[in-house]
Amino acid sequence: MTAKPTVQVVIIGSGAGGAMTAHVLAEAGYSVLILEEGRRWALSDYGNNCPEGMKKMYRRRGMTPIMGSVPIGYAEGCCYGGGTEINSGFWHRTPPEILLRWKAQYDLADSYPKDLEPHFIWLEKNLHVSLHGREWPASTRMFARGIEAMDWSYQEVPRVVEGCESLNFCPNGCPSGAKRSMSLSLLPQAEKNGARVLTNCRVKMLIKRNKRITGVLANLLREDGTQELIRIDAEHVFVCCGATETPSLLRRSGIRFHIGDSFRVHPMLKVAAQYNEDINAHKSVMPLLQVKEFWPEISLGGAFFANGHLAMLLSENWPDNNLLMHQYTKMALFYVAVRGTGKGTIRSSLTGEDTTSIRYDLSAEDLRHLSKGLARLSALLLAGGAKTVYPAVYAIEPIADEISAIRWLDQLLPKAGISLTTIHAFSSCPIGERIDRCAADSFGKVYHFDNVYINDGSMIPDSPGVNPQGTIMAFARRNALNFVETNK
């Protein structure tokens, strides 16, 4: 085992939370070391086909299972920049209703909209959050036509993108650099201010001594494929590994107080819409609109399109659907997302130290909202010009008319046949002053420890009902600045 020199702050993870933490602390003059399990990629490595992109940039090649009453496929980034390298960049401020709920249920301090406003303003300026600014692609126009036909409210969602070239590579790394992922924005700024980075470095456990963490043990993967066990001593440790790996690491290290007991996701059901005309969704950015008419329970939106993604969706009923692959230019993908009222758990797997056991039990309310959401999304798409809608549900008929769509307002989708996915996970280590239910205080300091902090999506107390990157980064900046202020 190799011992490295002591640093002031070790930050584990380089995604939205870790990058924000590193930026603030390095700018404040702290000696910062970022440990990232994944690899650092260059822009020239981005823009691959989906299988290659998932092999390079995703945990378990994008095939992480969430077990439960209805299994859910979970896709998670594992590279320098984390999930911001592979997401769509959609940006939402935390809705005031959600913040009030967190205050009431978790006694989350300094979390009113006015408290977060300066952090959102700073982030939106520095990450160049903006609207598309160009003509909408056909999939977006068709979606808008359907929404307007239904007379529902919607919005074009701002994104962490400047000058999008509509290349349709968002999940595989943006090769133009238009998406302001962490590897192109806050992380270089942190490194310029002195932060150091070790990539290909998976932290095995935190080293405890009474109420303090004295350092970390990690496996460092060398370029030749060999591994080295290293020890890094630190005065403070920020755990920013994401909603599944943060609780897994803490529990492996013997830190378990309200850790990994309240995991939540936004369950998503995708559909393929077939049109009479070419949409060419494979050549353009995903649909840019979201329907908030039924928020917070239900959101409707557009999904990333690639032939492989279309094939996965159609595979639920492949004998009947396989010929549709020849019509891919006339297809687009959309989703129903629900807030997620079920609960899940995160545990370090008994099958090996590098695996995490993830469970989420879909609630009856989740299933009801997914069913109603399918009815509304299908009716919307048909009203917008779709010929047929194909849900990712085994053994149900394609939806080709409004009557077939509306039946799901009253009927429940079959649990055994529904194919769900998610890219939004959180709440496994909730923060707040309610020590009976929170893992850390309102600013991420883990209860019963003096120098370990949580500052990523795991800290979000409950489902935000919107794309979570903005929420994660605003709270992460708030927490990091509080750390600087209280440790002067």
Buried (B, 14 or more C-beta within 10 A) or exposed (E): EEEBEBBBBBBBBBBBBBBBBBBBBBBBEBBBBBBBBBBBBEEEBBBBEBEEBBEBBBBBBBEBEBBBBBBBBBBBBBBBBBBBBBBBBBBBBBBEEBBBBBBEBBBBBEBEEEBBEEBBEEBBEBBBBBEBEEEBBBBBBBBBBBBEBBEBEBEBBBBBBBEBBBBBBBBBBBBBBBBBBBBBBBBBBBBEBEBBBBBBBBBBBBBBEEEBBBBBBBBBBEEEEEEEEBBBBBBBBBBBBBBBBBBBBBBBBEBBBBBBBBBBBBBBBBBBBBBEEEBBBBBBBBBBBBBBBBBBBBBBBBBBBBEEBBBBBBBBBEEEBEEBEEBBEBBBBBBBBBBBBBBBBBBBEEEEEEEBBBBBBBBEBBBBBBBBBBBBBBBBBBBBBBBBBBBBBEEBEBBBEEEBBBBBBEEEBBEEBBBBBBBBBBBBBBBBEBBEBBBBBBBBBBBEBEBBBBBBBBBBBBBBBBBBBBBBBBBBBBBBBBBBEEBE
